[in-house]
Amino acid sequence: MKLIFKKALPMLLVLALLVGVAAVSANAAVCDAELNGSYTAVVEKSAMGNPITYTCKMDFDGNGGYTYSVHILIPANPDSPMFGEGYDATETESGSCEVDGSSIAFSGGSFDTGVIVDENTVSVHGYISSFAAMSAMEDITLTKSTGEAYEDSLRTGTYYLGAEDYPEEAMMKVPAYIIINTEERILDTRDGREGKDLAPKGFGHYEFDETTGIYTVTYTEHTQATSSSFTFADDAITFVTPMGFGMAVINITDEDGNFIPYSAHFVSEEPPVAPTAAPAEPTEAPVQPTEAPVQPTEAPTEPTEAPAPTQQPAPGGDTPGAPATGGASAIIAGIAMLVGAGSAVAVRKSKMGE
């Protein structure tokens, strides 16, 4: 019996190996049938008060192999000692998988198990990136692309993000204009608050991913953010990651810290025009004179007396004489002199008679 068992053991091992190979082949066939194509997901997290956006993509080759890539975006935060300048990087890994019914078993990577939810959805369990390697594994739900390339249908013009467009969870609902130039592939964000006169709050060039339908803008001016992602449909752009806005990002999350998208709606094919200050209107009409200028009621007063004549020297001496009053006055003066002389002679004769 011992001899028979010893001879039978190698044969049993061979049979086991053959069964194992058959099982692997069967799983590979299932993997080929069910897991073939690209699956994507956008996951929002936060670390030390900084929002983190993970854009995940898992490609299954249909032969039991997969490639996983994740784009990690942390906007710049001047108040953060670790992420003052932000962080923008992509991680990639490859491994193999086996499928048993709807269950997925991974090996050689950051994931251990998964589930085929339906023909267009898979849920995988593992570490989303090296940033999350210190925390627990988590479930990530990825959606299969349709297989058809998304059309770049983004429309040129101005989109308005008003207070009514924000989710209820938003603490601050900042109005903004987003100006799209599809010819130069530019996104320009302007402050829509009253009195801000369209102050620039973010400028950059965008790229379009035809496999996901996501537009990604890389900011170069007027904001501390690195990039933002959005989609376009029904004349609206929907931000799937926080929009850069000057020194901040508009990040709205639910109770679990997951990002809540918000949409800006198309309003015009032309860019908004900054209001110009109109000249100030006078508040009161100029005061009109109520009365005519006062006219003089009397003629200028004429002098009542003639100017006093200048005194002339008296005849025969230096003492001033009477003022000259014309020819009559001269005659009277002469008579007076004669009378005075006669009187003087009479007086002298009277004295001599005595």
DOKEDO-182311 format. One record per residue (C-alpha): residue number from 1; residue in one letter; chain; x, y negated, z negated. Coordinates in Angstrom, 3 decimals, always signed. Example, Ala and Ser with C-alpha at 12.3 -4.5 7.8 and 13.67 -1.06 7.14 Angstrom:
DOKEDO-182311
 pos code unit       xx       yy       zz
   1    a    A  +12.300   +4.500   -7.800
   2    s    A  +13.670   +1.060   -7.140
This chain:
DOKEDO-182311
 pos code unit       xx       yy       zz
   1    m    A   +0.000   +0.000   +0.000
   2    k    A   +2.791   -2.370   -0.830
   3    l    A   +4.415   -1.683   +2.503
   4    i    A   +1.166   -2.197   +4.344
   5    f    A   +0.578   -5.493   +2.491
   6    k    A   +4.061   -6.694   +3.279
   7    k    A   +3.539   -5.952   +6.937
   8    a    A   +0.061   -7.453   +6.920
   9    l    A   +1.103  -10.717   +5.212
  10    p    A   +2.936  -12.247   +8.161
  11    m    A   -0.018  -11.397  +10.360
  12    l    A   -2.386  -13.122   +7.922
  13    l    A   -0.187  -16.195   +7.941
  14    v    A   -0.237  -16.235  +11.706
  15    l    A   -4.015  -15.949  +11.680
  16    a    A   -4.239  -18.774   +9.165
  17    l    A   -2.044  -20.967  +11.310
  18    l    A   -4.154  -20.192  +14.349
  19    v    A   -7.323  -21.059  +12.425
  20    g    A   -5.678  -24.256  +11.242
  21    v    A   -4.682  -25.208  +14.749
  22    a    A   -8.217  -24.525  +15.909
  23    a    A   -9.587  -26.685  +13.121
  24    v    A   -7.220  -29.520  +13.988
  25    s    A   -8.158  -29.187  +17.635
  26    a    A  -11.831  -29.316  +16.726
  27    n    A  -11.267  -32.442  +14.600
  28    a    A   -9.242  -34.020  +17.380
  29    a    A  -12.094  -33.357  +19.759
  30    v    A  -14.523  -35.047  +17.360
  31    c    A  -12.098  -37.930  +16.899
  32    d    A  -11.844  -38.223  +20.667
  33    a    A  -15.610  -38.243  +21.034
  34    e    A  -16.497  -40.556  +18.125
  35    l    A  -13.461  -42.764  +17.487
  36    n    A  -12.329  -44.357  +20.667
  37    g    A  -12.049  -48.084  +21.154
  38    s    A  -11.536  -51.270  +19.161
  39    y    A  -13.294  -52.141  +15.906
  40    t    A  -13.004  -55.586  +14.293
  41    a    A  -13.949  -57.424  +11.102
  42    v    A  -13.353  -60.820   +9.475
  43    v    A  -12.941  -60.697   +5.700
  44    e    A  -12.748  -63.721   +3.400
  45    k    A  -10.942  -63.551   +0.069
  46    s    A   -9.197  -65.930   -2.297
  47    a    A   -6.016  -65.845   -4.347
  48    m    A   -5.031  -68.335   -7.018
  49    g    A   -7.675  -70.727   -5.746
  50    n    A   -6.520  -70.477   -2.130
  51    p    A   -8.903  -69.104   +0.529
  52    i    A   -7.521  -66.221   +2.592
  53    t    A   -8.959  -65.126   +5.922
  54    y    A   -8.217  -61.628   +7.194
  55    t    A   -9.015  -60.917  +10.841
  56    c    A   -8.877  -57.124  +11.051
  57    k    A   -8.684  -54.926  +14.139
  58    m    A   -8.433  -51.134  +14.322
  59    d    A   -7.837  -49.432  +17.666
  60    f    A   -8.541  -45.682  +17.923
  61    d    A   -6.907  -43.970  +20.907
  62    g    A   -9.330  -41.014  +21.013
  63    n    A   -6.543  -38.515  +20.317
  64    g    A   -6.412  -38.756  +16.548
  65    g    A   -4.214  -41.842  +16.435
  66    y    A   -4.965  -45.403  +15.421
  67    t    A   -3.294  -48.797  +15.236
  68    y    A   -4.345  -51.330  +12.630
  69    s    A   -3.506  -55.047  +12.732
  70    v    A   -4.557  -57.864  +10.440
  71    h    A   -4.055  -61.582  +10.913
  72    i    A   -3.624  -63.344   +7.573
  73    l    A   -4.407  -67.067   +7.297
  74    i    A   -4.005  -69.190   +4.186
  75    p    A   -4.609  -72.916   +4.809
  76    a    A   -2.034  -75.415   +3.571
  77    n    A   -2.687  -76.661   +0.056
  78    p    A   -0.421  -79.450   -1.239
  79    d    A   -1.561  -78.682   -4.786
  80    s    A   -0.519  -75.036   -4.605
  81    p    A   +3.045  -74.161   -5.700
  82    m    A   +3.021  -71.040   -3.484
  83    f    A   +1.014  -72.098   -0.432
  84    g    A   +1.730  -75.791   -0.087
  85    e    A   +2.489  -75.307   +3.619
  86    g    A   +0.013  -72.470   +4.102
  87    y    A   +0.646  -68.997   +5.481
  88    d    A   +0.008  -67.547   +8.944
  89    a    A   +1.177  -64.028   +9.835
  90    t    A   +0.106  -60.740  +11.421
  91    e    A   +0.778  -57.257  +10.040
  92    t    A   +0.562  -54.060  +12.110
  93    e    A   +0.747  -50.342  +11.320
  94    s    A   +0.013  -47.050  +13.078
  95    g    A   -1.054  -43.636  +11.822
  96    s    A   -3.227  -40.629  +12.522
  97    c    A   -6.729  -39.580  +11.588
  98    e    A   -8.887  -36.498  +11.440
  99    v    A  -12.668  -36.457  +11.643
 100    d    A  -14.966  -33.937  +10.019
 101    g    A  -18.547  -34.745  +10.887
 102    s    A  -18.881  -38.387   +9.854
 103    s    A  -15.903  -38.356   +7.481
 104    i    A  -12.502  -39.741   +8.460
 105    a    A   -9.227  -38.725   +6.838
 106    f    A   -6.233  -41.031   +7.416
 107    s    A   -2.559  -40.264   +6.989
 108    g    A   +0.595  -42.256   +7.295
 109    g    A   -0.808  -45.723   +6.567
 110    s    A   -2.642  -48.041   +4.185
 111    f    A   -5.973  -46.188   +4.458
 112    d    A   -7.011  -42.858   +3.011
 113    t    A  -10.633  -42.205   +3.976
 114    g    A  -13.408  -43.576   +6.107
 115    v    A  -16.947  -42.993   +7.334
 116    i    A  -18.532  -43.212  +10.780
 117    v    A  -21.641  -45.257   +9.995
 118    d    A  -23.089  -45.196  +13.505
 119    e    A  -21.905  -45.268  +17.087
 120    n    A  -20.773  -48.898  +16.740
 121    t    A  -19.675  -49.106  +13.111
 122    v    A  -17.019  -47.524  +10.897
 123    s    A  -16.189  -48.152   +7.262
 124    v    A  -12.612  -47.552   +6.140
 125    h    A  -11.201  -47.422   +2.621
 126    g    A   -7.733  -48.773   +1.930
 127    y    A   -5.510  -51.815   +1.509
 128    i    A   -6.510  -54.630   +3.826
 129    s    A   -2.951  -56.026   +3.897
 130    s    A   +0.278  -56.183   +1.963
 131    f    A   -1.214  -59.143   +0.092
 132    a    A   -3.832  -56.785   -1.320
 133    a    A   -1.414  -53.939   -2.112
 134    m    A   -1.268  -55.002   -5.759
 135    s    A   -5.041  -54.711   -6.121
 136    a    A   -7.411  -51.797   -5.695
 137    m    A   -8.355  -50.312   -2.354
 138    e    A  -11.581  -51.520   -0.865
 139    d    A  -14.101  -50.698   +1.851
 140    i    A  -13.894  -52.626   +5.101
 141    t    A  -16.707  -52.404   +7.634
 142    l    A  -15.605  -52.816  +11.248
 143    t    A  -17.810  -53.202  +14.314
 144    k    A  -16.970  -51.724  +17.681
 145    s    A  -16.611  -54.116  +20.575
 146    t    A  -19.094  -53.590  +23.380
 147    g    A  -16.373  -52.547  +25.771
 148    e    A  -17.233  -55.476  +28.002
 149    a    A  -15.109  -58.568  +27.774
 150    y    A  -16.715  -61.564  +26.095
 151    e    A  -17.262  -64.525  +28.380
 152    d    A  -15.610  -67.812  +27.530
 153    s    A  -18.776  -69.901  +27.714
 154    l    A  -17.768  -72.684  +25.349
 155    r    A  -19.306  -76.000  +26.389
 156    t    A  -17.487  -79.318  +26.626
 157    g    A  -18.955  -82.075  +24.503
 158    t    A  -19.692  -83.210  +20.975
 159    y    A  -21.094  -80.980  +18.243
 160    y    A  -22.539  -82.343  +14.994
 161    l    A  -22.237  -80.672  +11.612
 162    g    A  -24.848  -82.349   +9.437
 163    a    A  -25.849  -81.933   +5.817
 164    e    A  -28.779  -79.773   +6.917
 165    d    A  -26.383  -77.332   +8.645
 166    y    A  -24.584  -76.325   +5.464
 167    p    A  -25.593  -73.330   +3.343
 168    e    A  -27.357  -74.071   +0.074
 169    e    A  -24.270  -72.913   -1.826
 170    a    A  -22.209  -75.828   -0.500
 171    m    A  -21.233  -78.254   -3.248
 172    m    A  -20.364  -80.997   -0.772
 173    k    A  -22.074  -81.331   +2.597
 174    v    A  -19.724  -83.504   +4.612
 175    p    A  -21.032  -84.636   +8.038
 176    a    A  -18.540  -84.174  +10.872
 177    y    A  -18.280  -84.359  +14.644
 178    i    A  -16.414  -81.605  +16.490
 179    i    A  -15.338  -82.659  +19.983
 180    i    A  -14.495  -79.874  +22.448
 181    n    A  -12.526  -80.334  +25.660
 182    t    A  -12.626  -77.032  +27.546
 183    e    A  -10.408  -78.279  +30.366
 184    e    A   -7.488  -79.007  +28.039
 185    r    A   -8.697  -76.455  +25.436
 186    i    A   -8.707  -79.014  +22.640
 187    l    A  -10.719  -79.274  +19.428
 188    d    A  -10.907  -82.672  +17.711
 189    t    A  -12.675  -83.131  +14.364
 190    r    A  -13.969  -86.549  +13.321
 191    d    A  -15.392  -87.817  +10.049
 192    g    A  -19.145  -88.355  +10.458
 193    r    A  -19.750  -90.111   +7.140
 194    e    A  -21.199  -93.609   +7.257
 195    g    A  -18.544  -96.285   +7.172
 196    k    A  -15.683  -93.927   +8.088
 197    d    A  -15.728  -95.042  +11.755
 198    l    A  -14.968  -91.554  +13.084
 199    a    A  -11.686  -91.157  +11.215
 200    p    A   -9.665  -88.193  +12.648
 201    k    A   -9.745  -85.105  +10.422
 202    g    A   -8.211  -82.351  +12.570
 203    f    A   -6.787  -81.874  +16.050
 204    g    A   -5.391  -78.848  +17.856
 205    h    A   -5.505  -76.443  +20.797
 206    y    A   -7.651  -73.326  +20.781
 207    e    A   -7.371  -69.841  +22.283
 208    f    A  -10.113  -67.378  +23.167
 209    d    A  -10.064  -63.649  +22.447
 210    e    A  -12.202  -61.911  +25.053
 211    t    A  -12.286  -58.672  +23.061
 212    t    A  -13.862  -60.290  +19.990
 213    g    A  -15.439  -63.466  +21.351
 214    i    A  -13.617  -65.511  +18.712
 215    y    A  -12.039  -68.915  +19.368
 216    t    A   -9.024  -69.763  +17.221
 217    v    A   -7.766  -73.342  +16.982
 218    t    A   -4.240  -74.075  +15.798
 219    y    A   -4.150  -77.523  +14.214
 220    t    A   -1.292  -79.883  +15.019
 221    e    A   -2.492  -83.251  +13.672
 222    h    A   -4.681  -84.987  +11.085
 223    t    A   -5.155  -81.999   +8.758
 224    q    A   -3.180  -79.820   +6.379
 225    a    A   -4.980  -76.693   +7.594
 226    t    A   -3.132  -74.271   +9.870
 227    s    A   -5.987  -72.858  +11.941
 228    s    A   -9.701  -72.072  +12.044
 229    s    A  -11.839  -69.534  +13.903
 230    f    A  -15.311  -69.963  +15.365
 231    t    A  -17.749  -68.404  +17.801
 232    f    A  -20.064  -69.988  +20.346
 233    a    A  -23.690  -69.140  +21.133
 234    d    A  -26.921  -71.027  +21.834
 235    d    A  -25.161  -74.399  +22.131
 236    a    A  -23.650  -74.111  +18.658
 237    i    A  -20.193  -73.337  +17.331
 238    t    A  -20.182  -71.228  +14.163
 239    f    A  -17.115  -71.292  +11.949
 240    v    A  -16.235  -67.799  +10.738
 241    t    A  -13.260  -69.148   +8.785
 242    p    A  -12.997  -72.490   +6.944
 243    m    A  -12.769  -75.581   +9.157
 244    g    A   -9.830  -77.906   +8.580
 245    f    A  -10.881  -81.363   +7.373
 246    g    A   -8.052  -83.746   +6.571
 247    m    A   -6.311  -82.717   +3.363
 248    a    A   -8.885  -80.017   +2.676
 249    v    A  -10.779  -77.141   +4.272
 250    i    A  -14.545  -76.748   +4.207
 251    n    A  -14.717  -73.401   +2.442
 252    i    A  -18.139  -72.185   +1.295
 253    t    A  -18.402  -68.875   -0.547
 254    d    A  -21.116  -66.795   -2.171
 255    e    A  -21.089  -65.460   -5.728
 256    d    A  -18.683  -62.692   -4.701
 257    g    A  -16.234  -65.094   -3.081
 258    n    A  -17.140  -64.150   +0.487
 259    f    A  -17.047  -66.902   +3.088
 260    i    A  -20.429  -68.160   +4.342
 261    p    A  -20.392  -69.329   +8.003
 262    y    A  -21.871  -72.685   +9.050
 263    s    A  -22.696  -74.068  +12.502
 264    a    A  -22.282  -77.375  +14.340
 265    h    A  -24.840  -78.005  +17.098
 266    f    A  -24.265  -79.545  +20.515
 267    v    A  -25.493  -83.166  +20.721
 268    s    A  -23.820  -84.835  +23.712
 269    e    A  -21.527  -84.287  +26.668
 270    e    A  -19.691  -87.480  +25.742
 271    p    A  -17.504  -88.073  +22.701
 272    p    A  -19.024  -90.207  +19.941
 273    v    A  -18.321  -93.925  +20.078
 274    a    A  -17.095  -95.692  +16.990
 275    p    A  -19.469  -98.481  +15.937
 276    t    A  -18.208 -101.984  +16.650
 277    a    A  -18.786 -104.705  +14.112
 278    a    A  -21.261 -107.262  +15.506
 279    p    A  -20.588 -110.915  +14.711
 280    a    A  -22.280 -111.959  +11.499
 281    e    A  -25.565 -113.730  +12.090
 282    p    A  -26.109 -116.969  +10.132
 283    t    A  -28.523 -116.386   +7.281
 284    e    A  -29.889 -119.960   +7.496
 285    a    A  -30.431 -122.348  +10.369
 286    p    A  -28.182 -125.406  +10.453
 287    v    A  -29.672 -128.277   +8.453
 288    q    A  -31.226 -130.878  +10.783
 289    p    A  -31.267 -134.563   +9.766
 290    t    A  -34.722 -135.453   +8.403
 291    e    A  -34.424 -139.252   +8.977
 292    a    A  -32.945 -141.457  +11.632
 293    p    A  -29.770 -143.333  +10.720
 294    v    A  -30.587 -146.423   +8.613
 295    q    A  -30.475 -149.581  +10.736
 296    p    A  -29.389 -152.875   +9.122
 297    t    A  -32.535 -154.820   +8.070
 298    e    A  -30.884 -158.312   +8.110
 299    a    A  -28.402 -160.016  +10.324
 300    p    A  -24.956 -160.604   +8.870
 301    t    A  -25.042 -163.510   +6.414
 302    e    A  -23.679 -166.690   +7.935
 303    p    A  -21.434 -168.817   +5.755
 304    t    A  -23.530 -171.605   +4.052
 305    e    A  -20.696 -174.156   +3.970
 306    a    A  -18.066 -175.026   +6.439
 307    p    A  -14.553 -174.193   +5.551
 308    a    A  -12.893 -176.799   +3.367
 309    p    A  -10.690 -179.122   +5.458
 310    t    A   -7.031 -179.210   +4.771
 311    q    A   -5.803 -182.253   +2.913
 312    q    A   -3.863 -184.869   +4.840
 313    p    A   -1.208 -187.174   +3.299
 314    a    A   -2.556 -190.585   +2.275
 315    p    A   -1.385 -193.556   +4.411
 316    g    A   +1.829 -195.112   +3.163
 317    g    A   +2.562 -192.581   +0.495
 318    d    A   +3.221 -188.926   -0.415
 319    t    A   +0.126 -188.452   -2.560
 320    p    A   -2.666 -186.677   -0.883
 321    g    A   -5.449 -188.934   +0.330
 322    a    A   -9.118 -188.194   +0.889
 323    p    A   -9.883 -185.655   +3.482
 324    a    A  -10.461 -186.939   +6.958
 325    t    A  -14.173 -186.810   +7.878
 326    g    A  -14.184 -188.270  +11.378
 327    g    A  -14.326 -191.830  +12.901
 328    a    A  -17.094 -193.250  +10.617
 329    s    A  -15.235 -192.205   +7.565
 330    a    A  -12.112 -193.977   +8.800
 331    i    A  -14.056 -197.259   +9.288
 332    i    A  -15.600 -197.070   +5.806
 333    a    A  -12.195 -196.391   +4.350
 334    g    A  -10.807 -199.484   +6.107
 335    i    A  -13.600 -201.697   +4.798
 336    a    A  -13.011 -200.457   +1.300
 337    m    A   -9.375 -201.320   +1.577
 338    l    A  -10.192 -204.851   +2.744
 339    v    A  -12.735 -205.377   -0.075
 340    g    A  -10.255 -204.104   -2.547
 341    a    A   -7.591 -206.488   -1.240
 342    g    A   -9.986 -209.479   -1.449
 343    s    A  -10.877 -208.663   -5.000
 344    a    A   -7.253 -208.517   -5.944
 345    v    A   -6.592 -212.027   -4.445
 346    a    A   -9.568 -213.543   -6.341
 347    v    A   -8.314 -212.172   -9.575
 348    r    A   -4.852 -213.657   -9.096
 349    k    A   -6.323 -217.157   -8.287
 350    s    A   -8.482 -217.053  -11.392
 351    k    A   -5.444 -216.339  -13.542
 352    m    A   -3.463 -219.219  -12.022
 353    g    A   -6.286 -221.706  -12.683
 354    e    A   -6.202 -220.856  -16.227
